[in-house]
Amino acid sequence: MNSLALYVAIVNYGEAKKVIDLARIAGVQGATIFYGYGTMNKGFLAMIGLSDVKKEIVLMCSDTECGDRAAKLIFETMQMHRHHRGVILSLSIDSLFGSASLTPLSHQPNKEAPMENQAIFTIVDKGKAELVIDAAASSGATGGTVINARGSGIHETKRIFNIPIEPEKEIVLTIAPTEKVEAITTAIRKELKIDDPGMGIVFVMDVRSDYGLYKGK
């Protein structure tokens, strides 16, 4: 079976639909849109060459054959080689259950070479995202993208790793070189007291590949 990956597209506000339409052409079925903002002049936003505050984040789960084809189509059509046009990350998936369009996947060994970058996801109470970004920066990170997360209804709560995702939560996505990830996550855990009950959660995923990631200084 072909391996699976999570594709994360971060684009300017209003461009998520175009991303999804292009992905569908390449064979990717389904996507989820989140709204968020980038951290001005301090971080991941500078790394990907984006300066607008309002962002749309598109999550797509796909087999890597279709997903990589979609990512390349989106990259080329939306001219992501230019600054301020967006970025697509491909994150390794270890297992998957509950998808109507993809075959359930139990643990798949990682046979790929060690990854150059990793994605750090930090879920904290609303208002603490900047603390996460500052803590990560103190250990070598270049910032983050903040995603506003909430349940789909006023009385409904989504959960990730048994952590409730409500209107009062924020998710911070930080991309960092693999050799810096341990120091960054340690700094976040210490500053935000992540290991205390109810203070948040941090998880890390490998970045298989990236499209549009700004390499300049």
C-alpha positions, 0 to 999 in steps of 0.5 A: 500500500502507498504510504500516507501523509498530511498535507498542510497548505498555509495561504493568504486569506481567501485562497483556500478554495483554490487550493482544495479545487487544485487538490481535487484535480490531482485526486485528493478527496476532502480537506479541512480549513482553519483560520489563523494568523502569522507572527509578524517579523518573528518566525515561521512567517519570515521563513515562508516569506509571508507578511499578511496577518490573516491566513487560511490553513488547509489540511488534507490527508492523502496517499503520497502519490496523489498528495505529492502530485497535488502539492506540486500542482498547487505550488506551480499554479499558485506560484509559491516559488514567489515570496508571499504566495504560501507554502505546503508541508508534507508530514508523515503519518504513522497510522490512520483510522476513521477516514471514509476515503482512505483505507485504515492504516496501522503503524507503518515503519518509517523507511525514509531517510531522517528528516531535515525539518520537523513540525511542532504542534503546541495546543494551549489556552487562548492568549498563550500563543505568543508565549509559545513562540517566544519560548521556542525562539529562545531555543533557536526556532524562527517563530510560528503560525497560530491557528484558531481552533474550536468545536463546530457548535456552541455546545460541541467540543473537539478533542485531540489526544484527549485535550479539548479544542474549544474557542479558548484554544490556540494551536501553534505550528512551528517548523524547525531543523530536526536537531533543534526540536528537542531543545525547542520542545523542552523550552516550550514545556518549561515555560508553559508548564505543559507537563502539568495537567490541563496546561496543553499538549505538544506533539511533533511530526516529520516534514517529508517535504516542503513546497514554497518554504523560503530558504533565504535569510 
